[in-house]
Amino acid sequence: MSTPRNGSIPWQHLQYNCMYMPYTTNPHLPRLRRDAVRLVKYRGWSIRKVARHIGVHASTVLRWCVKDVTGGWHLIPTQSSRPWSHPATLSQDIVERILEMRSERNQCAEILHHRLHEEGIFVSLSSVKRVLKRNGISKFSRWKKWHTYPVRPLPEKPGILVEIDTIHDGPHDDRLYVYTLIDVCSRVAHAVPEQHISTHLSLRFVRQAKMLLPFSVQTIQSDHGPEFSKWFTKQIVHDGMTHRHSRVRTPNDNAHLERFNRTIQEECLDRIPRSLKSWKKEIPDYLRYYNEERPHMGIKFKTPTEVLRSY
């Protein structure tokens, strides 16, 4: 199809490009607008007929005709949709105050947002984060950047995939913790109560569990808690195992252990006095019952010990 002498592009070609190219970067739109205006003003086409021919709404063609001031002799450029003003933009004084507070103690956006409210500066948390991001000083957890997500191994045998987690019980000033562990294949579980949690206690818990479990552990999977951070991973790798973090916003990755946490909470912890001494006394007895006597629906109403005997 040849191009007309007046420089206009054939309608079929124009329609195709306008349908499948971005609006703001489509180089054919200015010429299409001009030719549409010519059809209306010089050929007597109705606005509806031009709109149907091009494939746009009639109000769009009408707007092009209003914008045209040359009678269809010049291209009609694409105008920016950026607003003329931003009335909700933070003042420069507030921006400088946010940056000043950040430089003082390198605190996160949530704390800066709280401090601003204490000073009578009422801005949203998203605005504080936006200021930090625009200035290239967003605060992210260093150890979370380091995580990778290797392929989740298939738990075809005991020890291939072992999940580990912690139970937090009680208010912040009187909190008790329970380290929990479960083998995904056999459902063999282990748990130890603690007064507090740390990477060193996490490593000690895993090493003690390895000595008690009747199989070798290949992969340890945990969530992104600080007790399972980079140092913990390095020590696990040093002990000949692999450490895998569960994927963010994927609760099913640790589904077996989350169910065990609920079970031990309902069947044991909620039924005994809440104290570290009581937990250290009662939890081993419950684990013996859980692993040797309690049937599990997920393994066809067998006990974990019965499953282990089949391997």
Summary of the structure (lengths in Angstrom):
residues: 311
radius of gyration: 32.9
end to end distance: 74.3
largest distance: 95.2
contacts: 813
relative contact order: 0.08
helix: 50%
strand: 10%
